[in-house]
Amino acid sequence: MSCPICGKETKPELRPFCSKRCADVDLGRWLSGSYAVPSEDPDDIEAALEASERADTPDDKLH
């Protein structure tokens, strides 16, 4: 397996990376937002959350 950052052979203790430096480069990319996990959340997520909360709240407020 080759390192996803530089392409060198990986070291078992650092897998999938070849060095701590490459692992840190990868972490930095995640933290900076260079990498992102695709989401299927609606663009209006706040409105969807509010609607969901309203649906979960019973109409009878006496109990």
VENURTA-V105829 format. One record per residue. RES is the residue in three letters. SS is DSSP state (~ for helix, > for strand, _ for the rest). BURIAL is 1 if it has 9 or more other C-alpha atoms within 8 Angstrom, else 0. Layout:
res=(RES,RES)
ss=(SS,SS)
burial=(BURIAL,BURIAL)
This chain:
res=(MET,SER,CYS,PRO,ILE,CYS,GLY,LYS,GLU,THR,LYS,PRO,GLU,LEU,ARG,PRO,PHE,CYS,SER,LYS,ARG,CYS,ALA,ASP,VAL,ASP,LEU,GLY,ARG,TRP,LEU,SER,GLY,SER,TYR,ALA,VAL,PRO,SER,GLU,ASP,PRO,ASP,ASP,ILE,GLU,ALA,ALA,LEU,GLU,ALA,SER,GLU,ARG,ALA,ASP,THR,PRO,ASP,ASP,LYS,LEU,HIS)
ss=(_,>,_,_,_,_,_,_,>,_,_,~,~,~,_,_,_,_,_,~,~,~,~,~,~,~,~,~,~,~,~,~,_,_,_,_,_,_,_,_,_,_,_,_,~,~,~,~,~,~,~,~,~,~,~,~,_,_,_,_,_,_,_)
burial=(0,1,1,0,0,0,0,0,0,1,1,0,0,1,1,1,1,1,1,0,0,1,1,0,1,1,0,0,1,1,0,0,0,0,0,0,0,0,0,0,0,0,0,0,0,0,0,1,0,0,0,0,0,0,0,0,0,0,0,0,0,0,0)
